[in-house]
């Protein structure tokens, strides 16, 4: 993988966005992701999560927002979070990553998790985050309600507003969960 860790303020040509009003919490996206990436149907192996609020019936897809200036990239002490040179997608270089988890704490969207098979390890943990399947996200194809979409950036004010609103919804869902659960979301997802 050819990468350049110094690129900040760069935007991939396409971006995944979610609409909380359309998400039913069916989990098809997490199953598609885990199947495509690990060959198993298991939400724990997904590179995205569905945050569920049972009382209100709200479900929020949580995945990497491909930030222009990624906090995870800035926080990584090993320089293991980089942009793929061809696609500009923010990815984890698994060779450089030591699983310290600083990226998980730094991400404002709670979009980085510990691989479920390595969560109990002190050394050798693996971090997972959405890498848009290299530019062909499988979750989008399996989202029956179109709550998750993969859109080309056109730079229009309307699209910029859609992206901003989708990101704000994820942050609000994260904060709501943390208040209700009494623990940071990253800690919730890194429990054994």
N, C-alpha and C positions, 0 to 999 in steps of 0.2 A: 504494500500500500504506500503510494507516494503521498506525503503529506507536508504541510507547512504550518507549523504551530504558531507562526508569528502573524497570521492574517486575522485582523480584528476589523469589525465593521463591515464584513463581507456578508452578502446574502446569497443563499442558494437560489437558483432560478425558480424552484417550486417549494411550497411549504404546506405542511399538513395543518388543518384547522379543525376545530370541533364546534358543534352547536349543541349545547346542553338541552335545549328544548326538543331536540330530536332523539337524543340518546335514551334507549329503553333499558340499558344495563344488561342486555342479552349475553354479553361477553364473547360474541362471535369474533370480534376483533382480536381479543387476547388469545383465543384458540388458533386463529389464522396466523398470528405472530409466532406463537410457540411452535406450531407445526412447521412453519417456514424456516425458522431459525434453529430449532433443536429437534425436529422430527417427533415431537410429542404434543398431545393435546392437554396442556396444563397451564392455566393462567399464571402460576408461579414462575413459569419459564418465559413468560411474555416480556417483551421490551417496552411494554406499555401497561398501564393498570386502569381499572375502572374504579373510581372512588364512589362508593354507594352510600347514600343517606336514606336508610330504610324508612324512617319516620315521614320524611317529606316526599319520598319517591324520586328524588333527584339523583341522577347518575352523571359522573363527570369523567370522560376519558382523559387520562394523564399521560403525556408523552413529551419528548424533547421538542422544544419550540424553535430550535435552530437559531438561537439568539445571534444578533449582529455582533455583540460583544459578550461572549459567553462567560459567565462567572465561573463555571466549572473549569473552563480552560485556564482562566487567570489563577484559580486556586490550586490547580494540580501541581504538586512539587516535583513531579517526575516529567512534566511536559508530555504526558500520555494522552491528553485530550487535544485533538488536532482537527484541522479541516482536510477532508479528502481533496486532493488537488484538482481532480477532474470535476467533481460535483459540488464542492464547497460545503458538503454536509459535515457537521460536527460528529466525529467518531472517537472511540476509545482505542488507542493503540495497545492491544492486549499484551504485547511484548514488553512495553515500557511500564504498564500499569502494575502497581504492587498491591492494589486493593485497599489502600489506606482509608478510602471513603470520604476524603475531604471534598471531593466533587459532589458527592451526594448531599452533604450539608450545605454547600455553596449554591446549589441549584435552587432558584426561587420557585420553580415549577414542580419540585419533587419528582423529577423525571429520571433519576438515576437510582438504581437498586443494586443490592448484592445478589449475585446468582444464588438461587436457592440451595444448590449443593455445596456452596462454599460459605454460607452465612455463619456457621459455627466455628470456622477456622480463624485463628489469630493471624496466620500468615497464609498467603496463597489465595485470598479471596479474589473473586472476579466481579467486576462491576458491569452492569448492564444498562444500556440506554438505547432508545430508538435511534437507528441510523437510516431511517426511511427505506430500509431494505435496498440500500444503494441507489435509490431513485424510483423504486417500484413497490411502494408499501402495500403489503398483502392485506393489512387490516382494512384499508379503504375499499378494496374489492368485495370484502365480506360484510361490510356495514350496510345492512338492508335498508335502514332508515336514512342513510346518507348523513348521519351525524358527524362522521369523519370524512373530510374531503381533502384531496391533494390538489392544490390550485397553483397555477402559474402566476408568479408575481407580475402584475401589470403596472404597479406604481400609482394607481389611481387613488384619490382620496377615499372613495367608497371601500376599496379593498383594504387600504391601510386601516380604516376604521374597523372592518371585519376582523382583521388580524389582532388589532389592539383589544377589541372586545373579547375575542376568544382567549387571549392570554390573561386578561383581567378576570375572566370567569374561572380559569384554572387556579389563579392565585387566591381568589375568594373561596373557592371550594377547599383548597388546601388549608387556609386559615380556619375555616369553619370546622373542618375535621379535627384540626389540632386543638381547638377550643373544646369541642365536644368530647374528644378522646383524652385530652389532658396530656398529650405527648406530641413531640414533633413528628410529622409524617415520615421523615427519613428514618427515625428511630422505630416507628411502627413497622416499616417495611424491612428493617434489618434485624428484627427479632428472630430467634431460632424457631 
